[in-house]
Amino acid sequence: MAATSPSSPEISSPRIAIIGNPNVGKSTIFNYLTGLNQKIGNYPGVTVDKKVGFCQVGGETIEILDLPGTYSLFPNSEDEIIVHRVLNNPQLEKKPDYVLMVIDSTQLSRGLFLATQLIDLGLPLAILLNMSDLAQEKKIELRTFELFKHLGVPILQTDARNQKGLSEVKELIHQRNFSRGSSFVEIATVVPDALLEEVKNRFSLENKYQAYQMIRFGAKDKAVSEPDRSWLVNTLSGSSFSLEEAQLEETKIRYKKITDMVTSVLVKKAIPKPKSSLDAVFLHPVAGYFIFFGILLLFFKLSFPGLLILWIGLMAFLQISVCVWSTSFPQDLSLPCLQKEWYQVLEVSSFLFHKSLFFLAF
């Protein structure tokens, strides 16, 4: 629902665009900065809402533009084409003076893909690593200074849902703490340099990556004049250059560099496994041993009762047999060695028999 426009903000007010992947808390930050001082319209030629708000910082009115969520500057939908148009075609849309890039702290690689493309466009940029509370829950630690050294743009950690770090965002805007980072991917290694220069001069663009974006999507944007679109189509048709291969190559190079960078800035701590309340009993340094041997004894008794009974029966049979055999010898027969051996067997079997009975009773 649209809110009322502010009372005649100056046209020369600094303009800041907020951009990010879908569902990263971008709109929450926009609403915090602008409050109800917003208006909603439409971009020409499309049905995409245009959300603009105004923020008072240090007595100055700042225009805030909430761009549609996108994962990259490779647009296919209307939302993504609008992002390309605003950031890369000043002839159609007033270009923002500064850009706030919002990244989900738990999806760093995904957010950095778009952020590094913005850096290559040469835009004054600051990055907000939002959802820091979720990163903390997942034991993700981000080395923000290391990330700053890689990208060369200011970085803040925020938790927009709980309004943490948002006052620092206002201070960042007040101080104009935005920077142009060094080129992340040299696009001339992917696209012929002569073609980039030709397009750059035709559309009065600032750098070669802007020219590459115009090569890719200028012909699709109906807001571009018909002569310019025809010129782009004819220029590309007369070249052996393949847009699809260029996009694949750029994506491969960019993700390779991002992966190496994330390895050095992201630390994922081990999540301790929750302990059961039974651990204190079964792992007790003294009682634990008695419990362990008690369980083993119970398991043995439950698993082998038939074996115990069979063993006792055999011992009893052996004792009876020995008794019978020993008494059957004639009294006058002199077999001391034989009688001695039989009595030893009787003694051993008697011992085993009583031990077996004791164990079964226990």
C-alpha angles and dihedrals in degrees: 000000000000121000127210119282117245120259106276105312113200116268090225092059113132111261122219123187120206112209137170147126117298116280099016097121095265095137091047090058091045091052092047092053097044104028108189092334093107142114131196125210137146135267113242115267097010139072095233116126117244109214115196127171138172128230129195110219121170091341092308128114114233122192112223121198119197106208122202115267115266137168097214146350089264095098125193102155127063090253092056094045088056090055090052091048096050096045100037112027114059090173089070105029133024104259116234117249092217138013130216110203114200117203130185104239091215092054100045099152093051093051094044091058090066093036093056090049089055089050090052089052087062095239122157099250144184124184126219114200097206131187091044088157091062090047089053091050090052091048092244115154119193120202096215096182091055089050090050090053090053097046105026095221130109116269130199130182115223142174102203094178090063094031093243117153094008094113086058088054090057090049090050089054092046092053093042088233096177126127141192108234125212117272109281100195122025099226093193087074088063104033126043108265094223091057092050092051092048093053092042091056094043094056098031093241125171103229144006096261089059087052090051091053090051090050090053102043111010092091091053096050108090090198088070111091118262094243091052093048091049090049091053093049093048093046093052095043090056091054131076088220115125117214093197094053090046092053092049092049093047091048091050094049093044096049091046091056092043092051091052091047095048090051089063099042104039123072119183112199121212112263109229113233114244112255122230119233087236090064091076089058103039094040096047109136093233111017091042092072094053091048090049095051091042091056091048091051093048091048092051094049093048094045101045111031092125091053091052093051091048090050092051091048092052092049092050091048091050092052094049091048093051092049092051094046095046093053094046094068115102112256093231093050108107106216103137094157094051093046091049092054092048092051090051091053089048091051094050094045091049090052093050092045093055093044090052091051090049092051094048092049090048 
